[in-house]
Amino acid sequence: MKSRFYTNAGLHRFLFTLESSPTDFVTVYVAPSSFPDYIETMKPGKKYSAQVSDIIEAAENEAVLISARKYGTGASIFWSSVDKHIVLPAFPITTNQTSEGKLDLSLIHKAMDRKHLVGVVMVTWGWYALGIFDGSNLLECKIGTGYIHREHKKGGRSQKRFARRTEEQKKDFLRRVGNRIEERFGCYLPDHIFFGGNRLILKPLIQESRYLQTRTDKISPRILDVRHADRKALVGSLAEINKSLVFTF
């Protein structure tokens, strides 16, 4: 088994190559909440029934399952005697569907080709970057900072006092970020919200943000890898958000 990340353009080239194959396929689409359970319920015709056990085994591969939980977008499975692929698309598959014979790319194109309204929230301690993307267009952008004391290592009462102060500064910072999210995102209803930065920040940030509390179902489980929450990271996040992961067996 091999895995590879594809940009949106790269994925389209990959799919075009698959579509030109003369072989017949079992095509399986699985929505996020049904992966991988739906695969075990498939009932293909006799011609393809022998491939089902191979598809089930591939879908239950540990690396596939871990990545599927991380992406939370379901899966597109394109399986023939020659080509055997599981695609975790950048954006969710919405329907469970199985077909046999000619390769069916309809649902993955539907997921990838529409213009998505995406909210991006990047937070590291002391820095934040917020943005709303309509497709590739950045509609809203807010970059900010907040002072947080570094860890005090002298020990004793002084260390405890600094620790309390740092905790208060962190709470104030997250409260301020929550307010900025409300200000910048308030008039938008994004299809998806991606968080980037320190993953331990997400839960307390949601507690400080009424906007995020009402849209937790839109928050992707995929955490963007961000060291510095700044404009460069915000603009660059779109390329990461649009990456799909393809497993080849």
Secondary structure, DSSP 8 states (H G I E B T S, - for coil): -EEEEE-HHHHHHHHHHHHT--S-EEEEEE-GGGTTGGGGG----TTTHHHHHHHHHHHT-HHHHHHHHHH-S-EEEEE-SS-EEEEE-SS-----EEEEES---HHHHHHHHS--EEEEEEEETTEEEEEEEETTEEEEEEEEE--------S-HHHHHHHHHHHHHHHHHHHHHHHHHHHHHHTT---SEEEEEE-HHHHHHHHHH-HHHHTTGGGB-S--B--SS-SHHHHHHHHHHHT-EEEEE-
